[in-house]
């Protein structure tokens, strides 16, 4: 059987770099062998709309840094990586010692991909995890509060216990970093399920379910990734930098206004907090401008 058209060029490149590709019913895996740091990434919900040839999430930055990369890509529709052949694939990688050949392993993903990063990290005990706005699971018995993804939940098998719950998946991680907005109730509820001394909660206030996009648009996502890979992430410095972003970023202002409108009907308390934050920011900016004007005079 030939390679699927969207992934053909990607698979050939992976093989040329000493890696491999592996096709499954609903997913496609590509491994690019480079240095002794491996980053395992999972598609996000918009990945299937990307142009051909399809590359794994994070391919460009990881290739530029020379890191090895195992990317899990969707072939069809969003399904939260809940299919038996994908479970078997990760079981085989674990049992063959694939992950042990690397000095450092990081599982990395956003939203749906964040679930993948958290859940499948258990295949590589001692790995690190960076998950942006992750769902811990879509299993109804574990997260009855999660009502956003009814159709995708039905596309996967949530009865198989393997890789079913990100909260369990993080139990064997060396360190995990969860990025989310604590004022966005669904994401906070998932984050609350994922606790432990080795789990850092990096809070992006008023970003909604777009915290990762905000960090990307303001040039802070790749430095965060680098810090995690180098083991140099300081959560206190992250929060200080985020406070500065809130004070100075026009992009943040626009996102905050969107949060206010989006939550006005569903969550009046959260919308009120966001409105107050925007008003305070405007007042602070005006005060700073007046002070600069008086000094100049």
C-alpha positions in Angstrom: 0.0 0.0 0.0 1.4 3.4 -1.0 1.8 6.3 1.4 -1.2 8.6 2.0 -0.9 11.6 -0.3 -1.0 14.3 2.5 1.9 12.6 4.3 3.9 11.2 1.4 6.6 13.9 1.2 6.8 14.1 5.0 7.3 10.3 5.3 10.0 10.3 2.7 11.9 13.1 4.5 11.6 11.2 7.8 13.1 8.1 6.2 15.9 10.1 4.7 16.8 11.4 8.2 17.0 7.9 9.6 13.5 7.9 11.1 10.4 6.1 10.1 6.7 6.5 9.3 3.8 4.4 10.4 0.2 4.5 9.0 -2.8 3.7 11.1 -6.6 3.7 10.3 -7.1 7.3 11.5 -3.6 8.5 12.3 -0.2 8.8 10.8 3.1 8.9 12.7 6.4 10.3 11.4 9.7 10.2 13.3 12.5 12.5 12.4 15.8 11.3 13.9 18.2 14.2 14.7 19.8 14.8 18.2 19.3 13.1 21.5 16.3 15.2 22.5 13.0 13.8 21.3 9.8 15.9 21.2 6.5 13.9 20.7 3.8 16.2 19.3 0.1 15.7 18.7 -2.1 17.5 16.2 -4.5 20.2 17.3 -8.1 20.5 16.0 -7.2 22.7 13.0 -4.3 20.6 11.8 -6.4 18.6 9.3 -7.2 21.9 7.5 -3.5 22.6 6.8 -2.2 22.4 3.2 -0.5 19.4 1.7 2.2 18.2 2.4 1.2 17.8 6.0 3.8 18.0 8.7 3.5 17.3 12.4 2.6 20.1 14.8 5.8 22.0 15.8 7.8 20.6 12.9 9.5 23.9 11.8 10.8 25.1 15.2 11.9 21.6 16.1 13.7 21.0 12.8 15.4 24.4 13.2 16.7 23.4 16.6 17.9 20.1 15.4 15.7 18.1 17.8 14.3 14.6 17.0 10.6 14.6 16.5 7.8 12.1 16.6 4.6 13.6 15.3 1.2 12.1 15.6 -1.1 13.4 12.9 -4.8 12.9 12.1 -5.9 11.4 8.9 -9.5 12.2 9.1 -11.6 14.0 11.7 -10.8 15.1 15.3 -11.1 12.1 17.5 -8.8 12.8 20.5 -6.4 10.0 19.6 -8.7 7.3 20.9 -8.2 4.3 18.6 -6.8 0.8 19.4 -4.1 0.8 16.7 -2.6 4.1 18.1 -2.6 2.6 21.6 -0.8 -0.5 20.2 1.7 1.8 18.4 2.7 3.5 21.7 2.7 0.2 23.6 5.2 -1.1 21.0 7.4 2.0 21.3 7.5 1.6 25.0 8.2 -2.1 25.0 10.9 -1.8 22.4 12.8 0.7 24.4 12.4 3.4 21.7 12.1 6.3 24.2 15.1 5.1 26.2 17.5 5.9 23.4 17.0 9.6 24.0 18.6 11.8 26.7 15.4 13.8 27.1 11.8 13.2 26.0 9.1 15.9 25.9 5.4 15.4 25.1 4.0 18.6 23.6 0.5 19.6 22.4 -2.3 22.1 22.5 -6.0 21.5 23.5 -6.8 18.1 21.9 -3.1 17.7 21.3 -2.6 18.7 25.0 -4.7 15.7 26.0 -2.6 13.5 23.8 0.6 14.9 25.3 -0.6 14.2 28.9 -2.3 10.9 28.3 0.5 9.2 26.2 3.3 10.5 28.3 2.8 7.3 30.4 4.4 5.4 27.5 7.7 7.1 28.4 8.1 7.3 32.2 10.4 10.1 33.2 9.4 12.3 30.2 8.5 16.0 30.5 5.2 17.4 29.3 4.2 20.8 28.0 0.4 21.0 27.4 -1.4 24.1 26.3 -5.1 24.3 27.4 -5.3 20.5 27.7 -8.3 18.4 28.3 -7.6 15.8 30.8 -10.0 13.3 29.1 -13.4 13.3 27.3 -14.5 10.1 29.2 -18.0 11.1 30.5 -17.6 9.2 33.7 -14.5 11.2 34.6 -15.4 14.6 33.3 -19.2 15.1 33.4 -18.6 18.8 33.2 -17.1 18.6 29.7 -19.9 19.4 27.2 -17.9 21.1 24.4 -16.9 18.1 22.3 -19.9 15.8 22.1 -19.4 14.7 18.4 -15.6 14.1 18.6 -16.1 12.0 21.8 -18.3 9.6 19.8 -15.6 9.1 17.2 -13.2 7.5 19.7 -13.1 4.5 22.0 -13.1 5.7 25.6 -13.7 2.2 27.1 -10.1 1.0 26.6 -8.2 2.0 29.7 -5.0 2.6 27.9 -4.0 6.3 27.6 -7.6 7.3 28.6 -6.9 9.9 31.2 -4.3 12.7 31.1 -4.4 12.9 34.9 -3.1 9.3 35.1 -0.7 9.8 32.2 1.1 12.5 34.1 1.7 10.3 37.1 5.0 9.0 35.7 6.2 12.2 34.2 9.3 13.8 35.4 7.8 17.3 35.2 4.7 18.7 33.5 3.8 22.2 32.6 0.1 23.1 32.0 -0.7 26.4 30.4 -4.3 27.7 30.7 -6.6 30.5 31.8 -7.8 29.8 35.4 -10.8 32.1 34.8 -12.0 29.9 31.9 -14.1 27.3 33.8 -13.8 24.3 31.5 -10.1 24.5 31.1 -9.6 25.1 34.8 -11.8 22.1 35.7 -9.5 19.9 33.6 -6.4 21.4 35.1 -7.8 20.9 38.6 -7.8 17.1 37.9 -4.1 17.2 37.1 -2.2 17.9 40.3 1.1 16.9 41.9 4.3 18.4 43.1 5.9 17.8 39.7 3.1 19.6 37.8 3.4 23.3 37.3 0.4 25.4 36.5 1.3 28.4 34.3 -1.7 30.7 34.3 -2.6 33.0 31.4 -5.4 35.1 32.9 -8.2 36.2 30.6 -6.8 34.4 27.5 -9.7 31.9 27.4 -9.1 28.8 25.3 -6.5 30.8 23.3 -3.7 31.0 25.7 -1.3 29.2 23.3 -2.3 31.4 20.5 -1.7 34.5 22.6 1.8 33.3 23.6 2.5 32.5 19.9 1.4 35.9 18.6 3.3 37.8 21.2 6.5 35.8 20.6 6.5 34.0 23.9 5.7 30.4 22.9 9.0 29.3 21.5 11.0 30.8 24.4 8.7 28.8 26.7 9.4 25.6 24.7 13.1 26.3 24.8 13.0 26.8 28.6 11.2 23.6 29.1 13.5 21.6 26.9 16.6 23.0 28.6 15.1 22.5 32.1 15.3 26.2 32.8 11.7 27.2 33.1 11.1 29.4 36.1 7.3 29.6 36.8 7.6 32.8 38.8 9.4 34.5 35.9 6.8 33.2 33.5 4.1 34.8 35.6 6.1 38.1 35.8 6.5 38.1 32.0 2.8 37.4 31.6 1.9 40.4 33.8 4.1 42.5 31.6 2.4 41.1 28.5 -1.0 42.1 30.0 0.2 45.7 30.5 1.9 46.2 27.2 0.4 44.0 24.5 -2.2 45.3 22.0 -2.8 41.7 21.0 -3.8 40.9 24.6 -6.2 43.9 24.6 -8.0 42.5 21.6 -8.2 39.0 23.0 -9.5 40.4 26.3 -12.3 42.2 24.5 -13.2 38.9 22.7 -13.3 37.1 26.1 -15.7 39.7 27.4 -18.1 39.3 24.5 -17.8 35.5 24.4 -18.5 35.1 28.1 -21.1 37.8 28.6 -24.0 35.3 28.4 -22.4 32.1 29.7 -20.3 33.4 32.6 -21.2 36.8 33.9 -18.7 36.7 36.8 -15.8 35.9 34.4 -17.0 38.5 32.0 -17.1 41.1 34.8 -13.6 40.2 35.9 -12.3 40.6 32.3 -14.2 44.0 31.9 -12.7 45.2 35.2 -9.2 44.1 34.1 -9.6 46.0 30.8 -10.8 49.1 32.5 -8.0 49.0 35.0 -5.5 48.6 32.2 -6.8 51.6 30.4 -6.7 53.7 33.5 -3.2 52.7 34.3 -2.1 53.4 30.7 -3.6 56.9 30.9 -2.0 57.6 34.2 1.4 56.6 32.9 1.0 58.8 29.8 0.1 61.8 32.1 3.2 61.1 34.2 5.4 61.0 31.1 3.8 64.2 29.9 4.4 66.1 33.2 8.0 64.9 33.3 8.6 66.1 29.7 7.1 69.6 30.6 
